[in-house]
Amino acid sequence: MQDFDEPGQADIQAVTRTSRILGLFNVDRTELVTVDVAAVLGLNRTTTHRYLTSMAAVGLLEPGSRHSSYVVGPLAMKLGAMATGSAGVLAIAPRFMAALSDDLGATVALSLWASTGPMVVHVAEPQIAEAVLTVRVGTVLPVDTAQGVLFAAFLPPEATHVDAKRERLKPAARAAFDAHVAEARETGLAVMRHRDVGIVAVAAPVFDATGLCSSLAVVGLAGTTTDAAVPERARRVRETADRLTACLGGQIPEFLLGIS
């Protein structure tokens, strides 16, 4: 008689394939398309589709922006946060982020450091706004973004492997990245204007008892209105990040305490 408490070969195979699918995500691949997953796993599209939809049903994945595509789901996010010790910030940040988003009329994003880079784990959008920039949860941001700059500035290099990511930047982008990291260490803020994609982001670090645990950013569409609002956004995002730090029992580095 079969012991139903003991996993069978089919169960083990399913777990193996699920882990391989999750392992396909990296800084350059934040969205998986069924046909590409099928090719990597060596399965037909029907079987692959069944795996992907089953993973989405339990929260390991969720539908992406394209047809038959998937991104990291909320359950995988939660497990990742627990693994990095950042579950606490995910429990309390949403209400602070919602208030900040509504007050500023802009999108607010929270990121944790994943092995592949800064990963967006929660997003708050204003309830009333003429134009809102949408950031998808599960997106792994490039290292030369406002949130990536903060992690590079306040986490040890061995924790981020940021040097390898930095080397992949073109010389001009690498020099700009280094300048932004140095500025973030002095000011406790990262302000990035991505004119090529029309985005302005202002980010501040959030600390818990172990050190930097996440980065909080206000992001908006580039333009004269957003540029004029940067100082106020910087003040408010720092204020909110500091409140989160206090709630988490974290310690703001002494060299940042006197910065206004």
Salt bridges, closest charged atoms under 4 A:
ASP28 OD2 - ARG168 NH2 2.46
GLU31 OE1 - ARG66 NE 3.81
ASP103 OD2 - ARG236 NH2 3.08
GLU167 OE2 - ARG166 NH1 2.81
ASP178 OD2 - ARG166 NH2 2.69
ASP227 OD1 - ARG193 NE 3.55
ASP227 OD2 - ARG195 NH2 3.34
GLU232 OE2 - ARG235 NH2 2.83
GLU239 OE2 - ARG235 NH1 3.59
GLU239 OE1 - ARG236 NE 3.50
